[in-house]
Amino acid sequence: MIVCSPMVPQDAFTDFADRYRPEIDAALAQIIDTLPSGCPAKLKEAMRYSLLANGKRIRPLLTLMAADACGAEPRSAMPAACAVEMVHAYSLIHDDLPAMDDDDLRRGQPTNHVMFGEGNAILAGDALLTLAFSVLTESLSSPRIAAECVKILASAAGPFGMVGGQFDDMHAQDGAHTIAHLESIDTRKTGALIEAALLMGAVIAEASEGQMDSLKQYAHAIGLAFQIRDDLLDLVSHASDTGKKVGKDKDQGKLTYPGFLGIDVSKRRLAELTEKATQSLSLFAAADHLKDIARYIAERRQ
Ligand code: GRG
């Protein structure tokens, strides 16, 4: 009798994530737990609460995967992986504030301002944002590479990237829009940090110009795909899956991909972007994890 193995075959992304997600969590915990005593205890607690909550760690995994695909030991990119997750955590804390999305649930737990109060949450976000840059300058061994990473992350997080995209998103209810405007918002609000995650990994691996260009194309495709999937999840999923309130985009009259083009067209665009992401990796000898995470991003349920 043939006995079938009970093991489910894992893809390259899942293998990579199983291996490195615990290391990312440990590195993030160490950053917070070894902060010098000058940091107020309550502020540290608020920073730790959101940073170490149950996130998917997509951006830090992308940093480590990009470094790996470009030929470096993934762990050499850990400071950049932590820095991008810290900027992401800050953006979520601020995004949830009453003045922004006014959410009370994030990553399956009460949002930072619900736990610590609004003022403390603003400061915890500010502290994570600024600490991210200290981590880059203090923990990357080469000052040249550290400076390059600071430039990439600052440009992605700031007015030309995530904050600018969020600003336009906030004001998108006013007036008529085009698909180009919607994609420009999503590319900056969500895609910019995803691109920074990949490019920092590549810079740390001293990637070639060709590798950098390929990763930029890949980043553009998965960044947009990530937000389209997020918009779809807000329409069709449950808070028990996503760990955050759903159905808010429609209530708030937000400009979203499915709201603008319908669910079917959005799903087709998602499939096209995933295919484009995969094709843009043709230069790499070993990038199955990046291909698989592109598929995961398009199919994820949380
Ligand atoms: C300065 C007041 C102030 C606010 C800034 C910049 C900003 C607020 C918000 C950024 C915009 C934002 C939150 C975009 C959404 C990106 C997105 C889909 C986040 C969810 O990411 P996941 O699914 O979350 O990776 P986890 O929890 O798994 O890490």
Boltz pocket constraint, residues with backbone or C-beta under 6 A from the ligand:
constraints:
  - pocket:
      binder: B
      contacts: [[A, 54], [A, 55], [A, 56], [A, 57], [A, 58], [A, 88], [A, 90], [A, 91], [A, 92], [A, 94], [A, 95], [A, 100], [A, 107], [A, 157], [A, 162], [A, 163], [A, 166], [A, 189], [A, 190], [A, 226], [A, 227], [A, 230], [A, 302]]
      max_distance: 6.0
